Amino acid sequence: MRRAFALGEGAPEVWVGDPLVSGDRASVEWWGVIAMNGEPHTFAGTAWIRFDEQGLVIEEHDYWHAAPGRIEPWPGWGAGSVA
C-alpha cells in the first residue's frame, strides 16, 4: 500500500477498514486517493496477512485495483462485518 501511495504527489487520503482476524491470519481492506500529474487517482485493495507466534508478519499478499478520478468509499465500507 505504501508503495502505491508513494507514486503520488503530496499527502494521500487513506482509509483502512477494520481487520478480519482468524487464528494467525488477517485481512485488511484499504482505500486511497492520490494525485498523479495533478489528477486524482483511486486505489482500493485488500492485504492478506499471516503472523508467527511473536505476532510478526511472515506472509503478505495484496490485491488491488486502480481507477482514474476521485472515488471515496461508500457508507459502511470497512466495518469488518460479513453479510
PyMOL Python script that loads the backbone (N, CA, C, O; Angstrom):
from pymol import cmd

cmd.read_pdbstr("""\
ATOM      1  N   MET A   1       0.824  -1.180   0.000  1.00  0.00           N
ATOM      2  CA  MET A   1       0.000   0.000   0.000  1.00  0.00           C
ATOM      3  C   MET A   1       0.872   1.249   0.000  1.00  0.00           C
ATOM      4  O   MET A   1       0.614   2.189  -0.752  1.00  0.00           O
ATOM      5  N   ARG A   2       1.897   1.261   0.835  1.00  0.00           N
ATOM      6  CA  ARG A   2       2.762   2.446   0.895  1.00  0.00           C
ATOM      7  C   ARG A   2       3.446   2.714  -0.432  1.00  0.00           C
ATOM      8  O   ARG A   2       3.616   3.871  -0.817  1.00  0.00           O
ATOM      9  N   ARG A   3       3.846   1.651  -1.146  1.00  0.00           N
ATOM     10  CA  ARG A   3       4.498   1.848  -2.448  1.00  0.00           C
ATOM     11  C   ARG A   3       3.547   2.500  -3.441  1.00  0.00           C
ATOM     12  O   ARG A   3       3.938   3.392  -4.193  1.00  0.00           O
ATOM     13  N   ALA A   4       2.288   2.047  -3.440  1.00  0.00           N
ATOM     14  CA  ALA A   4       1.312   2.628  -4.372  1.00  0.00           C
ATOM     15  C   ALA A   4       1.084   4.098  -4.064  1.00  0.00           C
ATOM     16  O   ALA A   4       1.036   4.923  -4.975  1.00  0.00           O
ATOM     17  N   PHE A   5       0.941   4.432  -2.785  1.00  0.00           N
ATOM     18  CA  PHE A   5       0.669   5.818  -2.422  1.00  0.00           C
ATOM     19  C   PHE A   5       1.898   6.706  -2.588  1.00  0.00           C
ATOM     20  O   PHE A   5       1.760   7.920  -2.735  1.00  0.00           O
ATOM     21  N   ALA A   6       3.093   6.127  -2.568  1.00  0.00           N
ATOM     22  CA  ALA A   6       4.313   6.903  -2.770  1.00  0.00           C
ATOM     23  C   ALA A   6       4.428   7.405  -4.212  1.00  0.00           C
ATOM     24  O   ALA A   6       5.228   8.299  -4.490  1.00  0.00           O
ATOM     25  N   LEU A   7       3.650   6.848  -5.118  1.00  0.00           N
ATOM     26  CA  LEU A   7       3.662   7.305  -6.515  1.00  0.00           C
ATOM     27  C   LEU A   7       3.074   8.697  -6.657  1.00  0.00           C
ATOM     28  O   LEU A   7       3.348   9.393  -7.635  1.00  0.00           O
ATOM     29  N   GLY A   8       2.276   9.100  -5.696  1.00  0.00           N
ATOM     30  CA  GLY A   8       1.541  10.346  -5.802  1.00  0.00           C
ATOM     31  C   GLY A   8       2.321  11.563  -5.376  1.00  0.00           C
ATOM     32  O   GLY A   8       3.441  11.485  -4.872  1.00  0.00           O
ATOM     33  N   GLU A   9       1.681  12.691  -5.599  1.00  0.00           N
ATOM     34  CA  GLU A   9       2.235  13.989  -5.221  1.00  0.00           C
ATOM     35  C   GLU A   9       1.536  14.442  -3.946  1.00  0.00           C
ATOM     36  O   GLU A   9       0.315  14.329  -3.836  1.00  0.00           O
ATOM     37  N   GLY A  10       2.286  14.946  -2.995  1.00  0.00           N
ATOM     38  CA  GLY A  10       1.685  15.413  -1.752  1.00  0.00           C
ATOM     39  C   GLY A  10       1.220  14.256  -0.885  1.00  0.00           C
ATOM     40  O   GLY A  10       1.610  13.107  -1.093  1.00  0.00           O
ATOM     41  N   ALA A  11       0.386  14.576   0.085  1.00  0.00           N
ATOM     42  CA  ALA A  11      -0.099  13.562   1.026  1.00  0.00           C
ATOM     43  C   ALA A  11      -1.339  12.855   0.463  1.00  0.00           C
ATOM     44  O   ALA A  11      -2.267  13.518  -0.001  1.00  0.00           O
ATOM     45  N   PRO A  12      -1.363  11.526   0.499  1.00  0.00           N
ATOM     46  CA  PRO A  12      -2.553  10.814   0.041  1.00  0.00           C
ATOM     47  C   PRO A  12      -3.662  10.867   1.088  1.00  0.00           C
ATOM     48  O   PRO A  12      -3.398  11.082   2.271  1.00  0.00           O
ATOM     49  N   GLU A  13      -4.906  10.671   0.647  1.00  0.00           N
ATOM     50  CA  GLU A  13      -6.018  10.442   1.565  1.00  0.00           C
ATOM     51  C   GLU A  13      -6.155   8.934   1.666  1.00  0.00           C
ATOM     52  O   GLU A  13      -6.262   8.252   0.647  1.00  0.00           O
ATOM     53  N   VAL A  14      -6.153   8.400   2.893  1.00  0.00           N
ATOM     54  CA  VAL A  14      -6.140   6.951   3.080  1.00  0.00           C
ATOM     55  C   VAL A  14      -7.223   6.541   4.069  1.00  0.00           C
ATOM     56  O   VAL A  14      -7.412   7.182   5.103  1.00  0.00           O
ATOM     57  N   TRP A  15      -7.923   5.473   3.742  1.00  0.00           N
ATOM     58  CA  TRP A  15      -8.891   4.834   4.633  1.00  0.00           C
ATOM     59  C   TRP A  15      -8.441   3.394   4.823  1.00  0.00           C
ATOM     60  O   TRP A  15      -7.997   2.748   3.875  1.00  0.00           O
ATOM     61  N   VAL A  16      -8.555   2.892   6.048  1.00  0.00           N
ATOM     62  CA  VAL A  16      -8.210   1.499   6.345  1.00  0.00           C
ATOM     63  C   VAL A  16      -9.384   0.896   7.100  1.00  0.00           C
ATOM     64  O   VAL A  16      -9.822   1.434   8.117  1.00  0.00           O
ATOM     65  N   GLY A  17      -9.895  -0.236   6.592  1.00  0.00           N
ATOM     66  CA  GLY A  17     -11.030  -0.893   7.219  1.00  0.00           C
ATOM     67  C   GLY A  17     -10.629  -1.671   8.462  1.00  0.00           C
ATOM     68  O   GLY A  17      -9.446  -1.889   8.719  1.00  0.00           O
ATOM     69  N   ASP A  18     -11.629  -2.086   9.226  1.00  0.00           N
ATOM     70  CA  ASP A  18     -11.391  -2.936  10.385  1.00  0.00           C
ATOM     71  C   ASP A  18     -10.871  -4.286   9.898  1.00  0.00           C
ATOM     72  O   ASP A  18     -11.419  -4.846   8.948  1.00  0.00           O
ATOM     73  N   PRO A  19      -9.827  -4.818  10.529  1.00  0.00           N
ATOM     74  CA  PRO A  19      -9.303  -6.119  10.088  1.00  0.00           C
ATOM     75  C   PRO A  19     -10.266  -7.250  10.441  1.00  0.00           C
ATOM     76  O   PRO A  19     -10.965  -7.202  11.454  1.00  0.00           O
ATOM     77  N   LEU A  20     -10.285  -8.258   9.590  1.00  0.00           N
ATOM     78  CA  LEU A  20     -10.975  -9.507   9.884  1.00  0.00           C
ATOM     79  C   LEU A  20      -9.895 -10.498  10.285  1.00  0.00           C
ATOM     80  O   LEU A  20      -8.966 -10.741   9.514  1.00  0.00           O
ATOM     81  N   VAL A  21     -10.000 -11.076  11.482  1.00  0.00           N
ATOM     82  CA  VAL A  21      -8.940 -11.920  12.040  1.00  0.00           C
ATOM     83  C   VAL A  21      -9.472 -13.311  12.305  1.00  0.00           C
ATOM     84  O   VAL A  21     -10.576 -13.482  12.821  1.00  0.00           O
ATOM     85  N   SER A  22      -8.665 -14.314  11.943  1.00  0.00           N
ATOM     86  CA  SER A  22      -8.979 -15.706  12.238  1.00  0.00           C
ATOM     87  C   SER A  22      -7.668 -16.434  12.502  1.00  0.00           C
ATOM     88  O   SER A  22      -6.875 -16.648  11.586  1.00  0.00           O
ATOM     89  N   GLY A  23      -7.443 -16.815  13.766  1.00  0.00           N
ATOM     90  CA  GLY A  23      -6.209 -17.508  14.120  1.00  0.00           C
ATOM     91  C   GLY A  23      -4.999 -16.650  13.839  1.00  0.00           C
ATOM     92  O   GLY A  23      -4.887 -15.535  14.348  1.00  0.00           O
ATOM     93  N   ASP A  24      -4.077 -17.175  13.016  1.00  0.00           N
ATOM     94  CA  ASP A  24      -2.845 -16.446  12.699  1.00  0.00           C
ATOM     95  C   ASP A  24      -2.944 -15.630  11.416  1.00  0.00           C
ATOM     96  O   ASP A  24      -1.928 -15.187  10.882  1.00  0.00           O
ATOM     97  N   ARG A  25      -4.165 -15.427  10.919  1.00  0.00           N
ATOM     98  CA  ARG A  25      -4.367 -14.709   9.650  1.00  0.00           C
ATOM     99  C   ARG A  25      -5.298 -13.517   9.829  1.00  0.00           C
ATOM    100  O   ARG A  25      -6.161 -13.494  10.707  1.00  0.00           O
ATOM    101  N   ALA A  26      -5.091 -12.532   8.966  1.00  0.00           N
ATOM    102  CA  ALA A  26      -5.966 -11.358   8.965  1.00  0.00           C
ATOM    103  C   ALA A  26      -6.076 -10.831   7.543  1.00  0.00           C
ATOM    104  O   ALA A  26      -5.175 -11.019   6.725  1.00  0.00           O
ATOM    105  N   SER A  27      -7.183 -10.176   7.261  1.00  0.00           N
ATOM    106  CA  SER A  27      -7.326  -9.436   6.002  1.00  0.00           C
ATOM    107  C   SER A  27      -7.751  -8.019   6.355  1.00  0.00           C
ATOM    108  O   SER A  27      -8.537  -7.791   7.275  1.00  0.00           O
ATOM    109  N   VAL A  28      -7.208  -7.078   5.597  1.00  0.00           N
ATOM    110  CA  VAL A  28      -7.488  -5.668   5.854  1.00  0.00           C
ATOM    111  C   VAL A  28      -7.742  -4.980   4.513  1.00  0.00           C
ATOM    112  O   VAL A  28      -6.909  -5.027   3.608  1.00  0.00           O
ATOM    113  N   GLU A  29      -8.908  -4.341   4.402  1.00  0.00           N
ATOM    114  CA  GLU A  29      -9.206  -3.547   3.214  1.00  0.00           C
ATOM    115  C   GLU A  29      -8.595  -2.160   3.366  1.00  0.00           C
ATOM    116  O   GLU A  29      -8.554  -1.611   4.467  1.00  0.00           O
ATOM    117  N   TRP A  30      -8.124  -1.600   2.265  1.00  0.00           N
ATOM    118  CA  TRP A  30      -7.589  -0.240   2.290  1.00  0.00           C
ATOM    119  C   TRP A  30      -8.060   0.490   1.040  1.00  0.00           C
ATOM    120  O   TRP A  30      -8.414  -0.129   0.037  1.00  0.00           O
ATOM    121  N   TRP A  31      -8.057   1.805   1.119  1.00  0.00           N
ATOM    122  CA  TRP A  31      -8.573   2.655   0.045  1.00  0.00           C
ATOM    123  C   TRP A  31      -7.797   3.958   0.103  1.00  0.00           C
ATOM    124  O   TRP A  31      -7.502   4.446   1.193  1.00  0.00           O
ATOM    125  N   GLY A  32      -7.467   4.521  -1.021  1.00  0.00           N
ATOM    126  CA  GLY A  32      -6.771   5.791  -1.005  1.00  0.00           C
ATOM    127  C   GLY A  32      -6.925   6.563  -2.299  1.00  0.00           C
ATOM    128  O   GLY A  32      -7.196   5.999  -3.359  1.00  0.00           O
ATOM    129  N   VAL A  33      -6.745   7.866  -2.183  1.00  0.00           N
ATOM    130  CA  VAL A  33      -6.770   8.750  -3.349  1.00  0.00           C
ATOM    131  C   VAL A  33      -5.464   9.526  -3.344  1.00  0.00           C
ATOM    132  O   VAL A  33      -5.098  10.146  -2.346  1.00  0.00           O
ATOM    133  N   ILE A  34      -4.767   9.485  -4.470  1.00  0.00           N
ATOM    134  CA  ILE A  34      -3.521  10.231  -4.617  1.00  0.00           C
ATOM    135  C   ILE A  34      -3.620  11.120  -5.860  1.00  0.00           C
ATOM    136  O   ILE A  34      -4.459  10.895  -6.733  1.00  0.00           O
ATOM    137  N   ALA A  35      -2.761  12.120  -5.925  1.00  0.00           N
ATOM    138  CA  ALA A  35      -2.662  12.964  -7.118  1.00  0.00           C
ATOM    139  C   ALA A  35      -1.444  12.511  -7.915  1.00  0.00           C
ATOM    140  O   ALA A  35      -0.350  12.365  -7.370  1.00  0.00           O
ATOM    141  N   MET A  36      -1.646  12.293  -9.199  1.00  0.00           N
ATOM    142  CA  MET A  36      -0.556  11.963 -10.119  1.00  0.00           C
ATOM    143  C   MET A  36      -0.666  12.906 -11.302  1.00  0.00           C
ATOM    144  O   MET A  36      -1.696  12.958 -11.974  1.00  0.00           O
ATOM    145  N   ASN A  37       0.395  13.647 -11.550  1.00  0.00           N
ATOM    146  CA  ASN A  37       0.380  14.664 -12.611  1.00  0.00           C
ATOM    147  C   ASN A  37      -0.791  15.629 -12.421  1.00  0.00           C
ATOM    148  O   ASN A  37      -1.407  16.073 -13.390  1.00  0.00           O
ATOM    149  N   GLY A  38      -1.088  15.944 -11.160  1.00  0.00           N
ATOM    150  CA  GLY A  38      -2.136  16.900 -10.848  1.00  0.00           C
ATOM    151  C   GLY A  38      -3.549  16.347 -10.907  1.00  0.00           C
ATOM    152  O   GLY A  38      -4.499  17.082 -10.640  1.00  0.00           O
ATOM    153  N   GLU A  39      -3.718  15.079 -11.245  1.00  0.00           N
ATOM    154  CA  GLU A  39      -5.048  14.472 -11.368  1.00  0.00           C
ATOM    155  C   GLU A  39      -5.249  13.416 -10.281  1.00  0.00           C
ATOM    156  O   GLU A  39      -4.312  12.683  -9.966  1.00  0.00           O
ATOM    157  N   PRO A  40      -6.458  13.319  -9.696  1.00  0.00           N
ATOM    158  CA  PRO A  40      -6.700  12.309  -8.674  1.00  0.00           C
ATOM    159  C   PRO A  40      -6.793  10.908  -9.265  1.00  0.00           C
ATOM    160  O   PRO A  40      -7.311  10.721 -10.366  1.00  0.00           O
ATOM    161  N   HIS A  41      -6.287   9.930  -8.523  1.00  0.00           N
ATOM    162  CA  HIS A  41      -6.379   8.514  -8.870  1.00  0.00           C
ATOM    163  C   HIS A  41      -6.734   7.751  -7.602  1.00  0.00           C
ATOM    164  O   HIS A  41      -6.216   8.044  -6.525  1.00  0.00           O
ATOM    165  N   THR A  42      -7.618   6.772  -7.738  1.00  0.00           N
ATOM    166  CA  THR A  42      -8.089   5.994  -6.601  1.00  0.00           C
ATOM    167  C   THR A  42      -7.489   4.599  -6.648  1.00  0.00           C
ATOM    168  O   THR A  42      -7.435   3.971  -7.705  1.00  0.00           O
ATOM    169  N   PHE A  43      -7.037   4.118  -5.492  1.00  0.00           N
ATOM    170  CA  PHE A  43      -6.553   2.751  -5.315  1.00  0.00           C
ATOM    171  C   PHE A  43      -7.373   2.124  -4.198  1.00  0.00           C
ATOM    172  O   PHE A  43      -7.597   2.759  -3.167  1.00  0.00           O
ATOM    173  N   ALA A  44      -7.822   0.890  -4.386  1.00  0.00           N
ATOM    174  CA  ALA A  44      -8.540   0.160  -3.337  1.00  0.00           C
ATOM    175  C   ALA A  44      -8.081  -1.285  -3.388  1.00  0.00           C
ATOM    176  O   ALA A  44      -7.888  -1.843  -4.468  1.00  0.00           O
ATOM    177  N   GLY A  45      -7.906  -1.894  -2.219  1.00  0.00           N
ATOM    178  CA  GLY A  45      -7.436  -3.269  -2.212  1.00  0.00           C
ATOM    179  C   GLY A  45      -7.600  -3.927  -0.857  1.00  0.00           C
ATOM    180  O   GLY A  45      -8.168  -3.364   0.079  1.00  0.00           O
ATOM    181  N   THR A  46      -7.077  -5.144  -0.791  1.00  0.00           N
ATOM    182  CA  THR A  46      -7.095  -5.930   0.436  1.00  0.00           C
ATOM    183  C   THR A  46      -5.727  -6.552   0.639  1.00  0.00           C
ATOM    184  O   THR A  46      -5.128  -7.080  -0.298  1.00  0.00           O
ATOM    185  N   ALA A  47      -5.233  -6.488   1.871  1.00  0.00           N
ATOM    186  CA  ALA A  47      -3.991  -7.155   2.263  1.00  0.00           C
ATOM    187  C   ALA A  47      -4.365  -8.420   3.028  1.00  0.00           C
ATOM    188  O   ALA A  47      -5.178  -8.380   3.952  1.00  0.00           O
ATOM    189  N   TRP A  48      -3.768  -9.539   2.640  1.00  0.00           N
ATOM    190  CA  TRP A  48      -3.944 -10.835   3.313  1.00  0.00           C
ATOM    191  C   TRP A  48      -2.643 -11.123   4.046  1.00  0.00           C
ATOM    192  O   TRP A  48      -1.583 -11.198   3.425  1.00  0.00           O
ATOM    193  N   ILE A  49      -2.718 -11.284   5.365  1.00  0.00           N
ATOM    194  CA  ILE A  49      -1.511 -11.337   6.193  1.00  0.00           C
ATOM    195  C   ILE A  49      -1.546 -12.571   7.090  1.00  0.00           C
ATOM    196  O   ILE A  49      -2.599 -12.952   7.602  1.00  0.00           O
ATOM    197  N   ARG A  50      -0.364 -13.197   7.274  1.00  0.00           N
ATOM    198  CA  ARG A  50      -0.211 -14.309   8.215  1.00  0.00           C
ATOM    199  C   ARG A  50       0.898 -13.953   9.190  1.00  0.00           C
ATOM    200  O   ARG A  50       1.921 -13.396   8.790  1.00  0.00           O
ATOM    201  N   PHE A  51       0.704 -14.270  10.476  1.00  0.00           N
ATOM    202  CA  PHE A  51       1.635 -13.892  11.532  1.00  0.00           C
ATOM    203  C   PHE A  51       2.271 -15.124  12.178  1.00  0.00           C
ATOM    204  O   PHE A  51       1.691 -16.210  12.171  1.00  0.00           O
ATOM    205  N   ASP A  52       3.478 -14.937  12.738  1.00  0.00           N
ATOM    206  CA  ASP A  52       4.104 -16.008  13.509  1.00  0.00           C
ATOM    207  C   ASP A  52       3.678 -15.910  14.971  1.00  0.00           C
ATOM    208  O   ASP A  52       2.846 -15.074  15.324  1.00  0.00           O
ATOM    209  N   GLU A  53       4.250 -16.766  15.821  1.00  0.00           N
ATOM    210  CA  GLU A  53       3.873 -16.806  17.235  1.00  0.00           C
ATOM    211  C   GLU A  53       4.186 -15.505  17.966  1.00  0.00           C
ATOM    212  O   GLU A  53       3.547 -15.204  18.974  1.00  0.00           O
ATOM    213  N   GLN A  54       5.155 -14.725  17.482  1.00  0.00           N
ATOM    214  CA  GLN A  54       5.505 -13.447  18.110  1.00  0.00           C
ATOM    215  C   GLN A  54       4.681 -12.277  17.566  1.00  0.00           C
ATOM    216  O   GLN A  54       4.861 -11.136  17.994  1.00  0.00           O
ATOM    217  N   GLY A  55       3.789 -12.559  16.634  1.00  0.00           N
ATOM    218  CA  GLY A  55       2.965 -11.503  16.055  1.00  0.00           C
ATOM    219  C   GLY A  55       3.604 -10.784  14.883  1.00  0.00           C
ATOM    220  O   GLY A  55       3.088  -9.761  14.435  1.00  0.00           O
ATOM    221  N   LEU A  56       4.727 -11.304  14.372  1.00  0.00           N
ATOM    222  CA  LEU A  56       5.396 -10.689  13.224  1.00  0.00           C
ATOM    223  C   LEU A  56       4.832 -11.249  11.921  1.00  0.00           C
ATOM    224  O   LEU A  56       4.471 -12.424  11.845  1.00  0.00           O
ATOM    225  N   VAL A  57       4.759 -10.406  10.906  1.00  0.00           N
ATOM    226  CA  VAL A  57       4.248 -10.827   9.604  1.00  0.00           C
ATOM    227  C   VAL A  57       5.247 -11.785   8.953  1.00  0.00           C
ATOM    228  O   VAL A  57       6.430 -11.470   8.819  1.00  0.00           O
ATOM    229  N   ILE A  58       4.750 -12.964   8.549  1.00  0.00           N
ATOM    230  CA  ILE A  58       5.609 -13.920   7.847  1.00  0.00           C
ATOM    231  C   ILE A  58       5.150 -14.162   6.408  1.00  0.00           C
ATOM    232  O   ILE A  58       5.874 -14.760   5.612  1.00  0.00           O
ATOM    233  N   GLU A  59       3.952 -13.696   6.081  1.00  0.00           N
ATOM    234  CA  GLU A  59       3.446 -13.820   4.718  1.00  0.00           C
ATOM    235  C   GLU A  59       2.444 -12.701   4.484  1.00  0.00           C
ATOM    236  O   GLU A  59       1.629 -12.397   5.355  1.00  0.00           O
ATOM    237  N   GLU A  60       2.506 -12.085   3.297  1.00  0.00           N
ATOM    238  CA  GLU A  60       1.604 -10.975   2.998  1.00  0.00           C
ATOM    239  C   GLU A  60       1.370 -10.912   1.495  1.00  0.00           C
ATOM    240  O   GLU A  60       2.310 -10.975   0.702  1.00  0.00           O
ATOM    241  N   HIS A  61       0.116 -10.789   1.121  1.00  0.00           N
ATOM    242  CA  HIS A  61      -0.267 -10.656  -0.287  1.00  0.00           C
ATOM    243  C   HIS A  61      -1.278  -9.528  -0.389  1.00  0.00           C
ATOM    244  O   HIS A  61      -2.146  -9.386   0.472  1.00  0.00           O
ATOM    245  N   ASP A  62      -1.168  -8.729  -1.438  1.00  0.00           N
ATOM    246  CA  ASP A  62      -2.114  -7.646  -1.677  1.00  0.00           C
ATOM    247  C   ASP A  62      -2.760  -7.840  -3.031  1.00  0.00           C
ATOM    248  O   ASP A  62      -2.117  -8.245  -4.000  1.00  0.00           O
ATOM    249  N   TYR A  63      -4.049  -7.542  -3.076  1.00  0.00           N
ATOM    250  CA  TYR A  63      -4.786  -7.489  -4.325  1.00  0.00           C
ATOM    251  C   TYR A  63      -5.422  -6.117  -4.365  1.00  0.00           C
ATOM    252  O   TYR A  63      -6.064  -5.705  -3.399  1.00  0.00           O
ATOM    253  N   TRP A  64      -5.254  -5.393  -5.480  1.00  0.00           N
ATOM    254  CA  TRP A  64      -5.760  -4.035  -5.527  1.00  0.00           C
ATOM    255  C   TRP A  64      -6.182  -3.666  -6.937  1.00  0.00           C
ATOM    256  O   TRP A  64      -5.865  -4.344  -7.914  1.00  0.00           O
ATOM    257  N   HIS A  65      -6.908  -2.564  -6.998  1.00  0.00           N
ATOM    258  CA  HIS A  65      -7.405  -2.036  -8.262  1.00  0.00           C
ATOM    259  C   HIS A  65      -7.186  -0.527  -8.267  1.00  0.00           C
ATOM    260  O   HIS A  65      -7.296   0.123  -7.227  1.00  0.00           O
ATOM    261  N   ALA A  66      -6.882   0.018  -9.412  1.00  0.00           N
ATOM    262  CA  ALA A  66      -6.695   1.461  -9.551  1.00  0.00           C
ATOM    263  C   ALA A  66      -7.680   1.985 -10.595  1.00  0.00           C
ATOM    264  O   ALA A  66      -8.010   1.302 -11.565  1.00  0.00           O
ATOM    265  N   ALA A  67      -8.139   3.215 -10.368  1.00  0.00           N
ATOM    266  CA  ALA A  67      -9.049   3.849 -11.314  1.00  0.00           C
ATOM    267  C   ALA A  67      -8.757   5.341 -11.351  1.00  0.00           C
ATOM    268  O   ALA A  67      -8.422   5.930 -10.324  1.00  0.00           O
ATOM    269  N   PRO A  68      -8.880   5.959 -12.524  1.00  0.00           N
ATOM    270  CA  PRO A  68      -8.694   7.409 -12.586  1.00  0.00           C
ATOM    271  C   PRO A  68      -9.838   8.114 -11.872  1.00  0.00           C
ATOM    272  O   PRO A  68     -10.958   7.606 -11.820  1.00  0.00           O
ATOM    273  N   GLY A  69      -9.550   9.271 -11.331  1.00  0.00           N
ATOM    274  CA  GLY A  69     -10.571  10.066 -10.665  1.00  0.00           C
ATOM    275  C   GLY A  69     -10.608   9.826  -9.167  1.00  0.00           C
ATOM    276  O   GLY A  69      -9.894   8.979  -8.631  1.00  0.00           O
ATOM    277  N   ARG A  70     -11.455  10.591  -8.516  1.00  0.00           N
ATOM    278  CA  ARG A  70     -11.606  10.502  -7.066  1.00  0.00           C
ATOM    279  C   ARG A  70     -12.871   9.707  -6.755  1.00  0.00           C
ATOM    280  O   ARG A  70     -13.978  10.138  -7.075  1.00  0.00           O
ATOM    281  N   ILE A  71     -12.700   8.560  -6.140  1.00  0.00           N
ATOM    282  CA  ILE A  71     -13.816   7.712  -5.728  1.00  0.00           C
ATOM    283  C   ILE A  71     -13.612   7.424  -4.243  1.00  0.00           C
ATOM    284  O   ILE A  71     -12.613   6.814  -3.862  1.00  0.00           O
ATOM    285  N   GLU A  72     -14.549   7.856  -3.408  1.00  0.00           N
ATOM    286  CA  GLU A  72     -14.435   7.623  -1.972  1.00  0.00           C
ATOM    287  C   GLU A  72     -15.170   6.352  -1.590  1.00  0.00           C
ATOM    288  O   GLU A  72     -16.071   5.922  -2.310  1.00  0.00           O
ATOM    289  N   PRO A  73     -14.800   5.737  -0.460  1.00  0.00           N
ATOM    290  CA  PRO A  73     -15.527   4.547  -0.002  1.00  0.00           C
ATOM    291  C   PRO A  73     -16.995   4.862   0.257  1.00  0.00           C
ATOM    292  O   PRO A  73     -17.343   5.983   0.626  1.00  0.00           O
ATOM    293  N   TRP A  74     -17.838   3.880   0.065  1.00  0.00           N
ATOM    294  CA  TRP A  74     -19.278   4.035   0.292  1.00  0.00           C
ATOM    295  C   TRP A  74     -19.581   3.964   1.781  1.00  0.00           C
ATOM    296  O   TRP A  74     -18.761   3.451   2.543  1.00  0.00           O
ATOM    297  N   PRO A  75     -20.735   4.464   2.221  1.00  0.00           N
ATOM    298  CA  PRO A  75     -21.099   4.413   3.635  1.00  0.00           C
ATOM    299  C   PRO A  75     -21.078   2.971   4.150  1.00  0.00           C
ATOM    300  O   PRO A  75     -21.612   2.071   3.501  1.00  0.00           O
ATOM    301  N   GLY A  76     -20.471   2.757   5.300  1.00  0.00           N
ATOM    302  CA  GLY A  76     -20.385   1.433   5.899  1.00  0.00           C
ATOM    303  C   GLY A  76     -19.208   0.605   5.431  1.00  0.00           C
ATOM    304  O   GLY A  76     -18.971  -0.491   5.940  1.00  0.00           O
ATOM    305  N   TRP A  77     -18.460   1.128   4.452  1.00  0.00           N
ATOM    306  CA  TRP A  77     -17.293   0.401   3.968  1.00  0.00           C
ATOM    307  C   TRP A  77     -16.299   0.165   5.100  1.00  0.00           C
ATOM    308  O   TRP A  77     -16.135   1.016   5.975  1.00  0.00           O
ATOM    309  N   GLY A  78     -15.642  -0.979   5.083  1.00  0.00           N
ATOM    310  CA  GLY A  78     -14.554  -1.254   6.012  1.00  0.00           C
ATOM    311  C   GLY A  78     -14.984  -1.514   7.431  1.00  0.00           C
ATOM    312  O   GLY A  78     -14.166  -1.414   8.345  1.00  0.00           O
ATOM    313  N   ALA A  79     -16.253  -1.847   7.651  1.00  0.00           N
ATOM    314  CA  ALA A  79     -16.755  -2.023   9.016  1.00  0.00           C
ATOM    315  C   ALA A  79     -16.339  -3.342   9.637  1.00  0.00           C
ATOM    316  O   ALA A  79     -16.550  -3.546  10.832  1.00  0.00           O
ATOM    317  N   GLY A  80     -15.752  -4.247   8.856  1.00  0.00           N
ATOM    318  CA  GLY A  80     -15.267  -5.510   9.416  1.00  0.00           C
ATOM    319  C   GLY A  80     -16.343  -6.557   9.599  1.00  0.00           C
ATOM    320  O   GLY A  80     -16.082  -7.594  10.210  1.00  0.00           O
ATOM    321  N   SER A  81     -17.532  -6.330   9.098  1.00  0.00           N
ATOM    322  CA  SER A  81     -18.584  -7.333   9.234  1.00  0.00           C
ATOM    323  C   SER A  81     -18.786  -8.058   7.928  1.00  0.00           C
ATOM    324  O   SER A  81     -18.516  -7.518   6.855  1.00  0.00           O
ATOM    325  N   VAL A  82     -19.259  -9.274   8.022  1.00  0.00           N
ATOM    326  CA  VAL A  82     -19.541 -10.077   6.841  1.00  0.00           C
ATOM    327  C   VAL A  82     -21.050 -10.294   6.777  1.00  0.00           C
ATOM    328  O   VAL A  82     -21.665 -10.721   7.754  1.00  0.00           O
ATOM    329  N   ALA A  83     -21.638  -9.998   5.623  1.00  0.00           N
ATOM    330  CA  ALA A  83     -23.090 -10.136   5.475  1.00  0.00           C
ATOM    331  C   ALA A  83     -23.487 -11.581   5.275  1.00  0.00           C
ATOM    332  O   ALA A  83     -24.673 -11.881   5.133  1.00  0.00           O
TER     333      ALA A  83
END
""", "prot")
cmd.dss("prot")
cmd.show_as("cartoon", "prot")
cmd.util.cbc("prot")
cmd.orient("prot")
